[in-house]
Amino acid sequence: NNKLKIFIQDGNAGIMVYNQSAGNVDAFLPGQRLRVTGVIRQQDPVADSIPATGTVLIDITSGAWLVLSDGNPLPDPQPVTLSTLNASGTVYTGTLVRVASVQKVSGSWPTVGSKSTQVSISDDGGTTTVVLRLQRFTLTDSQLVQELTAIGDGAFTLTGIVVQEDASTDGTLLHGFEIWERGAGDVAAE
């Protein structure tokens, strides 16, 4: 949708950086250390103009940003279970996590060029589920689609960013957590 939505993390705390138009911001690269200033708010998954209770973000649309350095190591993913995310996901929102022994319990793996899509995953046989959102820009990479196809319904380890913006089906605002993958390196068959 041409909006900038990236995540920055310092230690075990992360936050989304948002701009109304990605065309107004130079591309940021993994491993850059940034200083950003803007309005702190929360994002609604349906419309960015609606006040919400979802992922906390820094809106730099009228703010500023500066790249302080390049080539910094990325944070190590925090090992979690999906039960932990469902119980206390707020502390993980915006951060990189790793979940072992995950299986797809509903939905279909996307094909190359698919728009943003989602599947439900579980690491405890379906008792606890979380949405895995597959991002449009990663689905141009046939390697990710090949990895997902090879995994099928089998177990895999998932690395991704925790986001709180799963809208309920009854029209009320947010109620859960999702994991957003970043590319083929975030899924590994077990």
C-alpha positions in Angstrom: 0.0 0.0 0.0 3.1 2.2 -0.5 3.3 3.0 3.3 6.6 2.6 5.2 6.3 0.0 7.9 9.6 -1.2 9.3 10.7 -2.5 12.7 13.6 -1.4 14.8 14.8 -3.2 17.9 17.3 -2.2 20.7 18.0 -5.1 23.1 14.7 -6.9 23.8 12.4 -3.9 22.9 11.1 -3.2 19.4 8.8 -0.7 17.7 7.4 -0.1 14.3 8.5 3.0 12.3 5.7 4.3 10.0 5.4 6.9 7.3 2.3 7.6 5.4 4.2 7.4 2.1 7.3 5.1 1.6 8.2 7.3 -1.4 9.1 10.1 1.1 11.7 8.1 3.0 15.1 6.7 1.9 15.2 2.9 2.1 16.5 1.6 5.4 18.7 -1.5 5.4 19.0 -4.3 8.0 21.8 -3.6 10.4 21.5 0.2 10.4 21.3 2.0 13.7 18.7 4.8 13.4 17.5 7.8 15.3 13.9 8.6 14.5 11.6 11.2 15.9 7.8 11.5 15.4 4.5 10.9 17.0 4.0 7.8 19.1 0.7 6.1 18.4 -0.9 2.8 17.8 -1.8 1.2 14.5 -5.2 -0.1 13.5 -5.1 -2.9 11.0 -8.2 -1.7 9.1 -7.5 2.0 8.6 -4.5 4.0 9.8 -6.7 7.0 10.6 -8.7 5.2 13.2 -7.3 5.4 16.8 -6.5 1.9 17.9 -4.9 -0.3 20.5 -2.6 -2.3 18.3 1.1 -2.2 17.6 2.9 0.8 19.0 4.7 2.8 16.4 6.6 6.0 15.7 4.9 7.9 13.0 7.7 9.8 11.1 5.3 11.3 8.5 5.9 14.8 10.1 9.0 13.7 12.0 12.7 13.1 11.2 15.2 10.2 10.8 18.9 9.8 10.7 21.0 6.8 9.9 23.7 6.7 12.7 25.7 3.7 11.4 25.6 0.7 9.1 26.6 -2.9 9.4 25.5 -3.5 13.0 24.6 -7.1 14.0 20.9 -7.9 14.0 19.4 -8.8 17.4 19.2 -12.5 18.2 15.6 -13.8 18.1 14.0 -14.5 21.5 12.9 -18.1 21.9 9.1 -18.2 22.7 6.1 -20.5 22.5 2.9 -19.5 21.0 1.2 -19.9 24.4 3.6 -17.3 25.8 2.8 -14.9 22.9 -1.0 -15.3 23.5 -0.5 -14.8 27.3 2.0 -11.9 27.3 2.6 -10.9 23.7 2.7 -7.2 24.4 6.2 -7.4 25.8 7.3 -9.1 22.5 5.5 -6.7 20.1 7.9 -5.3 17.5 10.7 -7.8 18.4 12.3 -10.7 16.6 11.2 -14.1 18.0 11.8 -17.8 17.2 9.2 -20.5 17.7 10.2 -24.2 17.3 8.1 -27.1 16.2 5.4 -25.0 14.5 2.9 -26.5 12.1 0.3 -24.9 9.8 -3.2 -25.8 11.1 -5.3 -23.8 8.6 -4.9 -21.7 5.4 -2.9 -22.3 2.3 0.7 -21.5 1.6 0.9 -18.7 -1.0 2.3 -18.8 -4.5 4.9 -16.5 -6.0 3.3 -13.0 -6.5 0.5 -13.5 -4.0 -0.6 -10.5 -2.0 -0.2 -10.5 1.7 -1.7 -13.7 3.0 -2.0 -15.5 6.3 -2.1 -19.0 7.7 -2.8 -20.2 11.3 0.0 -22.0 13.0 0.4 -24.0 16.2 3.3 -25.4 18.2 1.1 -27.6 20.5 -1.1 -29.6 18.2 -3.7 -26.9 17.6 -4.6 -25.9 21.2 -2.8 -22.5 20.8 -2.8 -20.8 17.4 -1.3 -17.6 16.1 -1.5 -16.0 12.7 1.6 -16.1 10.5 1.3 -13.2 8.0 3.3 -13.7 4.8 4.2 -10.3 3.4 3.8 -9.4 -0.3 7.4 -8.2 -0.8 8.7 -11.6 0.5 6.4 -13.5 -1.9 8.2 -12.2 -4.9 11.0 -14.5 -3.7 10.5 -18.0 -5.2 12.8 -19.3 -2.5 10.3 -18.6 0.3 7.5 -20.2 -1.7 9.7 -23.3 -2.3 10.5 -23.5 1.4 6.9 -23.3 2.4 5.8 -25.9 -0.3 8.6 -28.3 0.9 7.4 -27.9 4.5 3.8 -28.6 3.6 2.0 -29.6 6.8 5.2 -30.7 8.5 7.0 -29.1 11.5 9.2 -26.1 11.0 11.1 -23.4 13.0 9.8 -19.9 12.5 11.6 -16.6 13.1 9.7 -13.4 12.7 8.5 -10.1 14.2 5.6 -10.1 16.7 2.8 -7.6 15.7 -0.4 -6.9 17.6 -3.0 -6.2 15.0 -5.2 -9.1 14.4 -8.7 -7.6 13.9 -11.6 -9.7 15.1 -14.3 -10.9 12.7 -17.1 -9.2 14.6 -15.8 -5.7 13.8 -14.3 -4.9 17.1 -10.7 -3.7 17.4 -7.6 -5.7 18.0 -7.5 -8.9 20.1 -4.4 -10.9 19.2 -0.9 -11.3 18.0 0.6 -12.2 14.6 4.1 -13.1 13.5 5.4 -11.5 10.3 8.1 -13.3 8.5 10.9 -11.4 6.7 11.8 -13.9 4.0 13.0 -17.5 3.2 15.5 -17.5 6.0 12.8 -17.2 8.6 11.4 -20.7 8.0 13.3 -24.0 8.3 11.9 -27.5 8.1 12.6 -29.7 11.1 
